[in-house]
């Protein structure tokens, strides 16, 4: 049971990393701010250049 | 587990894998089951991962679990973040898995299932996985540097410059071909077009929802987007049956091409958060779910393969694309076996997340094995329907004729029986007006996927599954298109910024508009050429895409081989040198044939000559002649650029081997890791 929970935990973590939720959590932690429209907008601004330059594979 | 038991298990895996490959390769006459492909792939991949990748990790690369990675040394909580290996694996797989391994194997199935399957297995194990693995490690050892930077530093300034130019050229061709696949999938299909059009407001809504209502809740937003897309698919049926709406969404190929170009331009110019990021999230969400569903569907249904192991088109007279197995099967499969684009990901975001060097093997080698498995599933999906149907869907009107009866008669004369009535009832079952001449691979894959889903998941709703598959492919491809246009725009801006500074500013709107227009104009030209081509465009453009993609892999393997020689590991250089030699022979032969072959269906120049020699030149032929010459020039330029990198590399290897030059690798200095005591 605990192994299954661990596998599910890793799956959720992977999805959160793929979908940038973890990156947002790290941003909040780094900036010492709460989640809000303003902080998410700031996060997106920070991400913008990096994300926009990320090539999608064929 | 005792050593003896482990050895016995691996012996069983080896025997089972060998048996499966033997059945695939030697079975003639009766159909074989798709499960043999899956078994062969699973056993081959397990053996390759356990033994070959371990050999590379231990002997060639000497992965050092005590060495700190850039994620640890340069941890900034942003780009450089030490991350759990399974999380990085998921991240890397989501980034490398694109539409190529879905479409390429479908097109290559015109040779039968055997050549494609063998190349996917061998190419991935000895080529693609090796490339991804070694480039990932070399980038990790160089603070996460990009491929072009490594080419510049390790081979020379010419190598770096040529790699940069080659990447822009390759992106342009890739985007043109991707757009053509979408156009061919959606032309004359109101249901599919409606669904895809609806993904734009859905993505905009997701963008606003994410930014205003639930900041940062991407998974939740993607789930909402997915539900809305499913509703759009369901609503598409109603739209296709409505006289008025059905007419609005029934678009011809040229109209669709223009719409896609306008979309590409808009996606490149609007803020990322509004359209690009939400569509990207939605696409990834759908992609991961669908690949998992398809794998389950094939295992549950384990369908028989109706395609023979080899067809008569191994002689090079194939209707989908002309050319013999060597080199064209390898060029066509492309990403399912080895993809140059992966080297950009392996030297992009992934090396900045790796926590320990020991985990690189699983991420670099393992994720490419998973991608190769997707290509095996695609081969299965392409070969499950009757061969006559496969050729009816994929053959262009210029080869088999536009009238259903004429097309069926031509395909029947090749020994692949099919009737117009059969095709009509299949088209009705999937909610389309016709399935004849639906070139590009996407519709054939969608029919195969719909067949697998509708039979294995206990529902007969072929039409819904077909349009789900079309939506999945188009969404996937459009994501590549909008991200690629933007990346190309940035690369052009970087270059133009050296000439006049304001042009390099990524926030200056005149520059954004000009460079977006330049990029869309470049790939749009190839798209337009494909749309207007009487042979459907795939015959000329897919090989061009395959050649350019494999050329990028050639550049990556050149960089890898150079670093290996500099590391003093020349005795293991065959690990990258053999796939490099193979790729050079494949790509250079394919390029030579595409430019100079006397058969007008293969050679661009002979096709141009054939058109020019006609007594009366109908309108539009001059443009076709120009296109042929342009394609020949583009192929030639790409080949010359890669030949320059190759020559520079070989010269460097010779200098190092003969002692004329001292080897100096540009690795970051060794720093011990804090994670050394953690278990594997």
Interface residues (C-beta under 8 A of the other chain):
Chain A: X10 X11 X13 X14 X15 X16 X17 X18 X19 X20 X21 X23 X24 X25 X26 X27 X29 X30 X35 X36 X37 X39 X40 X41 X43 X44 X46 X47 X48 X49 X50 X51 X52 X53 X54 X55 X56 X57 X58
Chain B: X77 X78 X79 X81 X83 X84 X86 X87 X88 X89 X90 X91 X94 X95 X96 X97 X98 X99 X100 X171 X174 X178 X210 X211 X212 X215 X216 X217 X218 X219 X222 X271 X272 X273 X276 X277 X280 X281 X284 X285 X288 X334 X335 X339 X341 X342 X344 X345 X348 X349 X479 X480 X483 X484 X486 X487 X490 X506 X545 X549
